[in-house]
C-alpha cells in the first residue's frame, strides 16, 4: 500500500467530512451563510440560487401528495383495525393541542400586550420590497391537492386494513420504498442548499428585516410563547415516551425538523425530516408514518398561536372592542378553518381572513396589516407546528404502539 492510499484512509476527503455532518448543523450553517451572503452577494449570483430554489420548490410541491400517500396509506394498512381509532385519537389530540396554544396565546397577550402596545402605534405599509427573480422556472404541478391525497390515503389504507387481499397493500409498500429513496437521495441532501437560497433572498430583499423592526416587541413575546408551548407539549408527552423521558432531550432530537421548517416555511415540505426525527425519538415507524403526515395537515398549534396573538395585538392598536367569549369562538373555529391550506407558506393567515372579518370585525386594511405581521413570523409558527407533531406521535405511539 502506497503512502497516498494510506493518507486517503486516515484523512477522509472534504466531501466525506461534509457527509458526516449532521442535518441540524448543515441547516444552521445554511441559514447563517444565507444571511451573511445576502450582504455581499451580487444580484446575478443570487438569481442562480433563487432559480435553484424555484425549481426545487416546484419539485417539492409535486412530491408532497406522493409523500402523504406513500406514508399514510401503507401505515394505515399496517395498523389493521386500529386505524380508525388511531385516526380519531390523533385528530382529537391535534385539535386539543391547537386549542391549548390558542387560548394560551390569548391570555398571554392579555397580560403583556397592554404594556408594550400603544393604540395606533403601527401603520400599515403598502410598499413592497424588490424581489429577486429566477432566471427561469419549471412548472411541476402536483398530481392532486394535499387534502385529496389525504382522503385517498385514508380510503386505500382503511380498505387494505379490513380486506384480506394483499395486492394493493404490496403496491403501497413498494410506493413507500420508492418515496423513501426519493427523500433520502434527493430531498434531504438538497435541503440545506434550498434553505441557503431562501435566507439569501430574504436578506437581499430586506422584507423580513423591515417588518421585524416594526413589530419587534410583539414578535419577541410570540417567539418566547411558542418556545414555551413546545416545552409544555413535550413535558406532557415525555411520560408516554418509549425512549427518553427527558422532555428537553426529546425536544432537542426534533431540532432538525424545527430548523428545516424555519427555512421551508411549510409543514408538508418538512415531513421527511419530521418523520426521521420522530422515529429517532423511539416512536414506531408505522405509527410515525401515520401521525407525522397527518399532523402536518391538522396540527396547527404554532399557526393558531400566532394568529390569535397578532389578531389581539392589532385589535388593541385599533382600539377595537373584544372579550374572552369572542376569542373563544374564534379560536375554536380557527383550529378547523386553517386546515384548509395545509403546507402552504403563509396559507394559514389567508385561510383565516374570513374569520377575522366575520368574527372579529376586521376591515380590509386591518387584514392587510394582519398579513404583514403574520408573514414576518411565518417560519416560526410552522416550526412550532412540525416540532409539536413529534409530541403527538409520542403519545399516540404509547397508546397504539406494539407492546414491548
C-alpha angles and dihedrals in degrees: 000000000000126000095255092055091047090052091051089055097048096035112047118207123261089254091055091049091051091051090054092056111101123246094250095057090046091054093047090049090049092052094048093044092048093053093045094046090050090072096052107022116110117233095245091057093043090054089060091059091042089052090053090048091051092052094042091048090053091049091048091050090050091051098047097081089045090050091052094049092041092053107028101043098051091040091055090047091051091051093059118191091355090071097087093049092045092051091052093045094048093048092048093047092047091050092049091050089049093049091047092053091048096052092043089053092050096050092043090053090049089057103040110024098068088060093049105036130065118196113267091006092135128053124198113252114215095185116110128214123240113262131220107233123208120242089239141341135213117218113227106172113195118247091242142353119276094252090052089052090052093049092049089048092052093047096047095040096047090044092054091044093060101032125080095218113102100192097094090038090056091050091050091050091052090048089053090052091051093048091049089054091051090050096046098041103034118013102041096045092049098044096088091053090047092051091046089057093048094054092042090055093046092051095048094049093043091212096130095046092051095053094038091056091051097050101028096129094052092043092053092055094046092047092053090046095053090051088052090050092053092049090048093049093051091044087057092045098043096082088055094051120120088204129031118007092203108106093203092052090050091048091050090054088059095051094101088060090046094053093041089056090050088061102036096038086208129107092200094049090053094053095104093055094040090052093049095050093044090057088047088060089062100263114146112259094235092049092047091046088057102039102040099057090039094050090047084069105033106028110082107158094135095044093047091047091055097042093051094045094046092046092050092046093051092048088054092050090049092044089235118166118250141155140190095264091055092053093043090061091041093052093046092053093040092060089062102034100056090058084077090079108037121174095007116125106242091001095121094063092046092051092049099049090096090059092049092055098039101038105025100030098238118173124217091265090049090052091049091053090045091055092050093050094045096046090054088065100028095118094051092054091049090049090052091049097052096040090052089053087073092057091052090049091053092054094044090046091056093048099044104018127111115281113252 
